[in-house]
Amino acid sequence: MNQNSYRDQALIGATGVELIVALYDASIRFLYRAVTAVEEGDVAARRDAVKRFIDIVMYLQARLRTDLGGDTATTLSDFYSAMFTLSLEASHEASIEKFHEVIACVKNVRDAWVIVARDPAAGRVLPRELRTREERFMPVVEAVSTPGEPTASRWSA
């Protein structure tokens, strides 16, 4: 089994938050490819790697819901914009140092998502399109009770 097949298999059954972490992992891999391309003087490979990184950043930014995420979503949007700009600067200047700066920033936010991934309730606040099929269609049972009455269930999707 090659590495891509292994990665694909590892994502089967992943939660929406785990998929976001996987996108961060992919973006970091593309940034390292850009560094390697700079070291090898391969302009086409550097541009391709940066384009793929930017595609991921734009995908993540486009799915932010500031109406639901408030300040956190706004901060993430600003972060994505900054990483977009810094990666373009790093590519334009063929700067390994700037690429490493972007990598450090992305790794820092990725590590925060890993912590979020450990919280089962976190998946419920993701936008619907970032949830897995199971998370979108699996009903959530909430217990509702009034003192002195039996507990009833309220289903929500």
Rosetta constraint file for C-alpha pairs under 8 A:
AtomPair CA 1 CA 5 HARMONIC 6.11 0.50
AtomPair CA 1 CA 6 HARMONIC 6.44 0.50
AtomPair CA 2 CA 6 HARMONIC 6.30 0.50
AtomPair CA 3 CA 7 HARMONIC 6.19 0.50
AtomPair CA 4 CA 8 HARMONIC 6.10 0.50
AtomPair CA 5 CA 9 HARMONIC 6.11 0.50
AtomPair CA 6 CA 10 HARMONIC 6.11 0.50
AtomPair CA 7 CA 11 HARMONIC 6.43 0.50
AtomPair CA 8 CA 12 HARMONIC 6.85 0.50
AtomPair CA 10 CA 14 HARMONIC 7.65 0.50
AtomPair CA 11 CA 19 HARMONIC 7.13 0.50
AtomPair CA 14 CA 18 HARMONIC 5.67 0.50
AtomPair CA 14 CA 19 HARMONIC 6.31 0.50
AtomPair CA 14 CA 132 HARMONIC 7.37 0.50
AtomPair CA 15 CA 19 HARMONIC 6.25 0.50
AtomPair CA 15 CA 123 HARMONIC 7.06 0.50
AtomPair CA 15 CA 131 HARMONIC 6.79 0.50
AtomPair CA 15 CA 132 HARMONIC 5.89 0.50
AtomPair CA 15 CA 135 HARMONIC 7.29 0.50
AtomPair CA 16 CA 20 HARMONIC 6.38 0.50
AtomPair CA 16 CA 123 HARMONIC 6.12 0.50
AtomPair CA 16 CA 126 HARMONIC 7.32 0.50
AtomPair CA 16 CA 130 HARMONIC 5.51 0.50
AtomPair CA 16 CA 131 HARMONIC 4.27 0.50
AtomPair CA 16 CA 132 HARMONIC 5.32 0.50
AtomPair CA 16 CA 135 HARMONIC 7.65 0.50
AtomPair CA 17 CA 21 HARMONIC 6.38 0.50
AtomPair CA 17 CA 113 HARMONIC 7.11 0.50
AtomPair CA 17 CA 116 HARMONIC 7.32 0.50
AtomPair CA 17 CA 117 HARMONIC 5.37 0.50
AtomPair CA 17 CA 122 HARMONIC 7.46 0.50
AtomPair CA 17 CA 123 HARMONIC 6.06 0.50
AtomPair CA 17 CA 126 HARMONIC 7.73 0.50
AtomPair CA 17 CA 130 HARMONIC 7.90 0.50
AtomPair CA 17 CA 131 HARMONIC 7.64 0.50
AtomPair CA 18 CA 22 HARMONIC 6.23 0.50
AtomPair CA 18 CA 114 HARMONIC 7.53 0.50
AtomPair CA 18 CA 117 HARMONIC 5.97 0.50
AtomPair CA 19 CA 23 HARMONIC 6.28 0.50
AtomPair CA 19 CA 130 HARMONIC 7.98 0.50
AtomPair CA 20 CA 24 HARMONIC 6.35 0.50
AtomPair CA 20 CA 113 HARMONIC 7.61 0.50
AtomPair CA 20 CA 130 HARMONIC 7.88 0.50
AtomPair CA 21 CA 25 HARMONIC 6.17 0.50
AtomPair CA 21 CA 110 HARMONIC 6.10 0.50
AtomPair CA 21 CA 113 HARMONIC 6.22 0.50
AtomPair CA 21 CA 114 HARMONIC 6.55 0.50
AtomPair CA 22 CA 26 HARMONIC 6.17 0.50
AtomPair CA 23 CA 27 HARMONIC 6.12 0.50
AtomPair CA 23 CA 56 HARMONIC 6.80 0.50
AtomPair CA 24 CA 28 HARMONIC 6.20 0.50
AtomPair CA 24 CA 106 HARMONIC 7.12 0.50
AtomPair CA 24 CA 107 HARMONIC 7.70 0.50
AtomPair CA 24 CA 110 HARMONIC 5.90 0.50
AtomPair CA 25 CA 29 HARMONIC 6.31 0.50
AtomPair CA 25 CA 110 HARMONIC 7.65 0.50
AtomPair CA 26 CA 30 HARMONIC 6.31 0.50
AtomPair CA 26 CA 53 HARMONIC 7.90 0.50
AtomPair CA 27 CA 31 HARMONIC 6.30 0.50
AtomPair CA 27 CA 52 HARMONIC 7.43 0.50
AtomPair CA 27 CA 53 HARMONIC 4.95 0.50
AtomPair CA 27 CA 56 HARMONIC 6.53 0.50
AtomPair CA 27 CA 57 HARMONIC 7.89 0.50
AtomPair CA 28 CA 32 HARMONIC 6.29 0.50
AtomPair CA 28 CA 53 HARMONIC 7.74 0.50
AtomPair CA 28 CA 103 HARMONIC 6.10 0.50
AtomPair CA 28 CA 106 HARMONIC 7.09 0.50
AtomPair CA 28 CA 107 HARMONIC 7.36 0.50
AtomPair CA 29 CA 33 HARMONIC 6.24 0.50
AtomPair CA 30 CA 34 HARMONIC 6.24 0.50
AtomPair CA 30 CA 49 HARMONIC 4.98 0.50
AtomPair CA 30 CA 50 HARMONIC 6.76 0.50
AtomPair CA 30 CA 52 HARMONIC 6.66 0.50
AtomPair CA 30 CA 53 HARMONIC 5.78 0.50
AtomPair CA 31 CA 35 HARMONIC 6.39 0.50
AtomPair CA 31 CA 49 HARMONIC 6.50 0.50
AtomPair CA 31 CA 50 HARMONIC 6.66 0.50
AtomPair CA 31 CA 53 HARMONIC 6.70 0.50
AtomPair CA 31 CA 99 HARMONIC 6.62 0.50
AtomPair CA 31 CA 102 HARMONIC 7.93 0.50
AtomPair CA 31 CA 103 HARMONIC 6.60 0.50
AtomPair CA 32 CA 36 HARMONIC 6.26 0.50
AtomPair CA 32 CA 99 HARMONIC 7.91 0.50
AtomPair CA 32 CA 103 HARMONIC 7.85 0.50
AtomPair CA 33 CA 37 HARMONIC 6.08 0.50
AtomPair CA 33 CA 45 HARMONIC 7.73 0.50
AtomPair CA 33 CA 46 HARMONIC 7.10 0.50
AtomPair CA 33 CA 49 HARMONIC 6.03 0.50
AtomPair CA 34 CA 38 HARMONIC 6.20 0.50
AtomPair CA 34 CA 45 HARMONIC 6.91 0.50
AtomPair CA 34 CA 46 HARMONIC 4.48 0.50
AtomPair CA 34 CA 47 HARMONIC 7.44 0.50
AtomPair CA 34 CA 49 HARMONIC 5.32 0.50
AtomPair CA 34 CA 50 HARMONIC 6.40 0.50
AtomPair CA 34 CA 91 HARMONIC 7.83 0.50
AtomPair CA 34 CA 99 HARMONIC 7.64 0.50
AtomPair CA 35 CA 39 HARMONIC 6.27 0.50
AtomPair CA 35 CA 46 HARMONIC 7.43 0.50
AtomPair CA 35 CA 96 HARMONIC 5.64 0.50
AtomPair CA 35 CA 99 HARMONIC 6.56 0.50
AtomPair CA 35 CA 100 HARMONIC 7.95 0.50
AtomPair CA 36 CA 40 HARMONIC 6.17 0.50
AtomPair CA 36 CA 46 HARMONIC 7.96 0.50
AtomPair CA 37 CA 41 HARMONIC 5.84 0.50
AtomPair CA 37 CA 42 HARMONIC 4.88 0.50
AtomPair CA 37 CA 43 HARMONIC 6.76 0.50
AtomPair CA 37 CA 45 HARMONIC 5.71 0.50
AtomPair CA 37 CA 46 HARMONIC 5.02 0.50
AtomPair CA 38 CA 42 HARMONIC 6.22 0.50
AtomPair CA 38 CA 43 HARMONIC 7.13 0.50
AtomPair CA 38 CA 46 HARMONIC 6.41 0.50
AtomPair CA 38 CA 94 HARMONIC 5.84 0.50
AtomPair CA 38 CA 95 HARMONIC 7.46 0.50
AtomPair CA 38 CA 96 HARMONIC 6.89 0.50
AtomPair CA 39 CA 96 HARMONIC 7.90 0.50
AtomPair CA 42 CA 46 HARMONIC 6.27 0.50
AtomPair CA 43 CA 47 HARMONIC 6.17 0.50
AtomPair CA 44 CA 48 HARMONIC 6.13 0.50
AtomPair CA 45 CA 49 HARMONIC 6.08 0.50
AtomPair CA 46 CA 50 HARMONIC 6.17 0.50
AtomPair CA 46 CA 91 HARMONIC 6.93 0.50
AtomPair CA 47 CA 51 HARMONIC 6.00 0.50
AtomPair CA 47 CA 91 HARMONIC 6.99 0.50
AtomPair CA 48 CA 52 HARMONIC 6.24 0.50
AtomPair CA 49 CA 53 HARMONIC 6.25 0.50
AtomPair CA 50 CA 54 HARMONIC 6.07 0.50
AtomPair CA 50 CA 87 HARMONIC 6.83 0.50
AtomPair CA 50 CA 88 HARMONIC 7.39 0.50
AtomPair CA 50 CA 91 HARMONIC 7.10 0.50
AtomPair CA 51 CA 55 HARMONIC 6.08 0.50
AtomPair CA 52 CA 56 HARMONIC 6.47 0.50
AtomPair CA 53 CA 57 HARMONIC 6.37 0.50
AtomPair CA 54 CA 58 HARMONIC 5.98 0.50
AtomPair CA 54 CA 84 HARMONIC 6.10 0.50
AtomPair CA 54 CA 87 HARMONIC 7.96 0.50
AtomPair CA 55 CA 59 HARMONIC 6.10 0.50
AtomPair CA 56 CA 60 HARMONIC 6.22 0.50
AtomPair CA 57 CA 61 HARMONIC 6.04 0.50
AtomPair CA 57 CA 80 HARMONIC 5.96 0.50
AtomPair CA 57 CA 83 HARMONIC 7.88 0.50
AtomPair CA 57 CA 84 HARMONIC 7.05 0.50
AtomPair CA 58 CA 62 HARMONIC 5.90 0.50
AtomPair CA 58 CA 80 HARMONIC 7.53 0.50
AtomPair CA 59 CA 63 HARMONIC 6.58 0.50
AtomPair CA 60 CA 64 HARMONIC 6.79 0.50
AtomPair CA 61 CA 76 HARMONIC 7.58 0.50
AtomPair CA 61 CA 77 HARMONIC 5.73 0.50
AtomPair CA 61 CA 80 HARMONIC 6.35 0.50
AtomPair CA 63 CA 127 HARMONIC 7.11 0.50
AtomPair CA 63 CA 129 HARMONIC 7.85 0.50
AtomPair CA 63 CA 130 HARMONIC 7.76 0.50
AtomPair CA 64 CA 69 HARMONIC 7.56 0.50
AtomPair CA 64 CA 73 HARMONIC 5.95 0.50
AtomPair CA 64 CA 77 HARMONIC 7.24 0.50
AtomPair CA 64 CA 127 HARMONIC 7.57 0.50
AtomPair CA 65 CA 69 HARMONIC 5.71 0.50
AtomPair CA 65 CA 70 HARMONIC 7.72 0.50
AtomPair CA 65 CA 73 HARMONIC 6.39 0.50
AtomPair CA 65 CA 127 HARMONIC 7.15 0.50
AtomPair CA 66 CA 70 HARMONIC 4.78 0.50
AtomPair CA 66 CA 71 HARMONIC 7.26 0.50
AtomPair CA 66 CA 72 HARMONIC 7.89 0.50
AtomPair CA 66 CA 73 HARMONIC 5.14 0.50
AtomPair CA 66 CA 74 HARMONIC 6.05 0.50
AtomPair CA 68 CA 73 HARMONIC 7.98 0.50
AtomPair CA 69 CA 73 HARMONIC 4.74 0.50
AtomPair CA 69 CA 74 HARMONIC 7.61 0.50
AtomPair CA 70 CA 74 HARMONIC 6.36 0.50
AtomPair CA 71 CA 75 HARMONIC 6.00 0.50
AtomPair CA 72 CA 76 HARMONIC 6.17 0.50
AtomPair CA 73 CA 77 HARMONIC 6.09 0.50
AtomPair CA 74 CA 78 HARMONIC 6.25 0.50
AtomPair CA 75 CA 79 HARMONIC 6.13 0.50
AtomPair CA 76 CA 80 HARMONIC 6.13 0.50
AtomPair CA 77 CA 81 HARMONIC 6.23 0.50
AtomPair CA 78 CA 82 HARMONIC 6.16 0.50
AtomPair CA 79 CA 83 HARMONIC 6.17 0.50
AtomPair CA 80 CA 84 HARMONIC 6.03 0.50
AtomPair CA 81 CA 85 HARMONIC 6.24 0.50
AtomPair CA 82 CA 86 HARMONIC 6.00 0.50
AtomPair CA 83 CA 87 HARMONIC 5.85 0.50
AtomPair CA 83 CA 102 HARMONIC 6.25 0.50
AtomPair CA 83 CA 106 HARMONIC 7.96 0.50
AtomPair CA 84 CA 88 HARMONIC 6.36 0.50
AtomPair CA 85 CA 89 HARMONIC 6.25 0.50
AtomPair CA 86 CA 90 HARMONIC 6.05 0.50
AtomPair CA 86 CA 98 HARMONIC 7.10 0.50
AtomPair CA 86 CA 99 HARMONIC 7.95 0.50
AtomPair CA 86 CA 102 HARMONIC 6.80 0.50
AtomPair CA 87 CA 91 HARMONIC 6.09 0.50
AtomPair CA 87 CA 98 HARMONIC 7.38 0.50
AtomPair CA 87 CA 99 HARMONIC 6.47 0.50
AtomPair CA 87 CA 102 HARMONIC 6.63 0.50
AtomPair CA 88 CA 92 HARMONIC 6.00 0.50
AtomPair CA 89 CA 93 HARMONIC 6.03 0.50
AtomPair CA 89 CA 98 HARMONIC 7.70 0.50
AtomPair CA 90 CA 94 HARMONIC 5.55 0.50
AtomPair CA 90 CA 95 HARMONIC 4.84 0.50
AtomPair CA 90 CA 96 HARMONIC 7.09 0.50
AtomPair CA 90 CA 97 HARMONIC 7.83 0.50
AtomPair CA 90 CA 98 HARMONIC 5.08 0.50
AtomPair CA 90 CA 99 HARMONIC 5.65 0.50
AtomPair CA 91 CA 95 HARMONIC 6.58 0.50
AtomPair CA 91 CA 99 HARMONIC 7.87 0.50
AtomPair CA 95 CA 99 HARMONIC 6.37 0.50
AtomPair CA 96 CA 100 HARMONIC 6.17 0.50
AtomPair CA 97 CA 101 HARMONIC 6.27 0.50
AtomPair CA 98 CA 102 HARMONIC 6.33 0.50
AtomPair CA 99 CA 103 HARMONIC 6.15 0.50
AtomPair CA 100 CA 104 HARMONIC 6.09 0.50
AtomPair CA 101 CA 105 HARMONIC 6.33 0.50
AtomPair CA 102 CA 106 HARMONIC 6.09 0.50
AtomPair CA 103 CA 107 HARMONIC 5.96 0.50
AtomPair CA 104 CA 108 HARMONIC 6.18 0.50
AtomPair CA 105 CA 109 HARMONIC 6.52 0.50
AtomPair CA 106 CA 110 HARMONIC 5.97 0.50
AtomPair CA 107 CA 111 HARMONIC 6.06 0.50
AtomPair CA 108 CA 112 HARMONIC 6.61 0.50
AtomPair CA 109 CA 113 HARMONIC 6.45 0.50
AtomPair CA 110 CA 114 HARMONIC 6.35 0.50
AtomPair CA 111 CA 115 HARMONIC 6.57 0.50
AtomPair CA 112 CA 116 HARMONIC 6.41 0.50
AtomPair CA 113 CA 117 HARMONIC 6.01 0.50
AtomPair CA 114 CA 118 HARMONIC 6.69 0.50
AtomPair CA 115 CA 119 HARMONIC 7.26 0.50
AtomPair CA 116 CA 122 HARMONIC 6.29 0.50
AtomPair CA 117 CA 122 HARMONIC 6.92 0.50
AtomPair CA 117 CA 123 HARMONIC 7.80 0.50
AtomPair CA 119 CA 123 HARMONIC 7.96 0.50
AtomPair CA 121 CA 125 HARMONIC 7.59 0.50
AtomPair CA 122 CA 126 HARMONIC 7.17 0.50
AtomPair CA 123 CA 131 HARMONIC 7.01 0.50
AtomPair CA 123 CA 135 HARMONIC 7.58 0.50
AtomPair CA 124 CA 135 HARMONIC 7.81 0.50
AtomPair CA 126 CA 130 HARMONIC 6.23 0.50
AtomPair CA 126 CA 131 HARMONIC 6.43 0.50
AtomPair CA 127 CA 131 HARMONIC 6.77 0.50
AtomPair CA 128 CA 136 HARMONIC 6.49 0.50
AtomPair CA 131 CA 135 HARMONIC 5.68 0.50
AtomPair CA 131 CA 136 HARMONIC 6.01 0.50
AtomPair CA 132 CA 136 HARMONIC 6.24 0.50
AtomPair CA 133 CA 137 HARMONIC 6.26 0.50
AtomPair CA 134 CA 138 HARMONIC 5.51 0.50
AtomPair CA 136 CA 157 HARMONIC 7.21 0.50
AtomPair CA 137 CA 157 HARMONIC 6.70 0.50
AtomPair CA 138 CA 157 HARMONIC 6.89 0.50
AtomPair CA 139 CA 155 HARMONIC 6.31 0.50
AtomPair CA 139 CA 156 HARMONIC 5.74 0.50
AtomPair CA 139 CA 157 HARMONIC 4.93 0.50
AtomPair CA 140 CA 155 HARMONIC 5.95 0.50
AtomPair CA 140 CA 156 HARMONIC 5.47 0.50
AtomPair CA 140 CA 157 HARMONIC 6.13 0.50
AtomPair CA 141 CA 153 HARMONIC 6.43 0.50
AtomPair CA 141 CA 154 HARMONIC 6.09 0.50
AtomPair CA 141 CA 155 HARMONIC 5.07 0.50
AtomPair CA 141 CA 156 HARMONIC 6.73 0.50
AtomPair CA 142 CA 153 HARMONIC 5.95 0.50
AtomPair CA 142 CA 154 HARMONIC 5.54 0.50
AtomPair CA 142 CA 155 HARMONIC 6.57 0.50
AtomPair CA 142 CA 156 HARMONIC 7.85 0.50
AtomPair CA 143 CA 151 HARMONIC 6.59 0.50
AtomPair CA 143 CA 152 HARMONIC 6.16 0.50
AtomPair CA 143 CA 153 HARMONIC 5.03 0.50
AtomPair CA 143 CA 154 HARMONIC 6.53 0.50
AtomPair CA 144 CA 151 HARMONIC 5.88 0.50
AtomPair CA 144 CA 152 HARMONIC 5.39 0.50
AtomPair CA 144 CA 153 HARMONIC 5.91 0.50
AtomPair CA 144 CA 154 HARMONIC 6.70 0.50
AtomPair CA 145 CA 149 HARMONIC 6.65 0.50
AtomPair CA 145 CA 150 HARMONIC 6.58 0.50
AtomPair CA 145 CA 151 HARMONIC 4.54 0.50
AtomPair CA 145 CA 152 HARMONIC 6.07 0.50
AtomPair CA 146 CA 150 HARMONIC 7.46 0.50
AtomPair CA 146 CA 151 HARMONIC 7.25 0.50
